[in-house]
Structure formats: structure tokens, C-alpha cells
């Protein structure tokens, strides 16, 4: 990547992704470019994981909205739909990837703090807060 910038011609969306993941990929790349941030080759697998988990989460949430959170088994028992667990896990992974990519408010705040304070918290209280956040 030249000059630390994200280069459109170097970073292409993987063809194997489903359409929802591709839309999210394009949305994130646009945000990154608009904010003049950097996506490097080292970030691509994390971005792929983020987009795929976003797609999985959205698909599960659509199913849950239509069918509800539970179903009745053939034996008459009420049971949680598998999409509940799949959605929860996908959302957890998505948030983890978003943090790694600096896409969450907390991740951006930590990055900004590192830039302004040279990477080290100034007071003991700041050090304790940084330890809690990390």
C-alpha cells in the first residue's frame, strides 16, 4: 500500500463471499477511504471474517424475525431456534473483528489516545481505565 492509504485496485472483495457480505465489504471500504484510514494486506482476513459474520448475523436475525425465537419439537417441547445461537456467535465474532479493524467507538478512542499521548496513559487512573478497556 503506497503512502499508507487503502488502494481500491489492490483491495478487492473476495468473489466467494455472498451478496450481503460483499455489500458490507464495500460499505466498510468506503468508510475507510472516506476517513483516510489504512487497510493493509494484513487486515484482509479480519475484514473477510467481519463481513461473513455480518452476513450470517443478518440472515439469522431475518429468520428469527419471521419465525420467532423458539419452535415446538415433534414431541411437543418448546425449544430455542438454532439461529439464536448462530446469531449470537456471529455477532460476537463481528464485534471482535470490528474492534481489530478500529471500527468501534472504543477502538477509535484508544487509537486517538495513543496518537495524542504517545501511546502511554498519563495518570494512574488512565492506566487503570486502559487496563479495564483492554
C-alpha positions, 0 to 999 in steps of 0.5 A, spaced: 500 500 500 503 506 497 503 512 502 499 508 507 492 509 504 487 503 502 488 502 494 481 500 491 485 496 485 489 492 490 483 491 495 478 487 492 472 483 495 473 476 495 468 473 489 466 467 494 463 471 499 455 472 498 451 478 496 450 481 503 457 480 505 460 483 499 455 489 500 458 490 507 465 489 504 464 495 500 460 499 505 466 498 510 471 500 504 468 506 503 468 508 510 475 507 510 477 511 504 472 516 506 476 517 513 483 516 510 484 510 514 489 504 512 487 497 510 493 493 509 494 486 506 494 484 513 487 486 515 484 482 509 482 476 513 479 480 519 475 484 514 473 477 510 471 474 517 467 481 519 463 481 513 461 473 513 459 474 520 455 480 518 452 476 513 450 470 517 448 475 523 443 478 518 440 472 515 439 469 522 436 475 525 431 475 518 429 468 520 428 469 527 424 475 525 419 471 521 419 465 525 420 467 532 425 465 537 423 458 539 419 452 535 415 446 538 419 439 537 415 433 534 414 431 541 411 437 543 417 441 547 418 448 546 425 449 544 430 455 542 431 456 534 438 454 532 439 461 529 439 464 536 445 461 537 448 462 530 446 469 531 449 470 537 456 467 535 456 471 529 455 477 532 460 476 537 465 474 532 463 481 528 464 485 534 471 482 535 473 483 528 470 490 528 474 492 534 481 489 530 479 493 524 478 500 529 471 500 527 468 501 534 467 507 538 472 504 543 477 502 538 477 509 535 478 512 542 484 508 544 487 509 537 486 517 538 489 516 545 495 513 543 496 518 537 495 524 542 499 521 548 504 517 545 501 511 546 502 511 554 496 513 559 498 519 563 495 518 570 494 512 574 487 512 573 488 512 565 492 506 566 487 503 570 481 505 565 486 502 559 487 496 563 479 495 564 478 497 556 483 492 554 
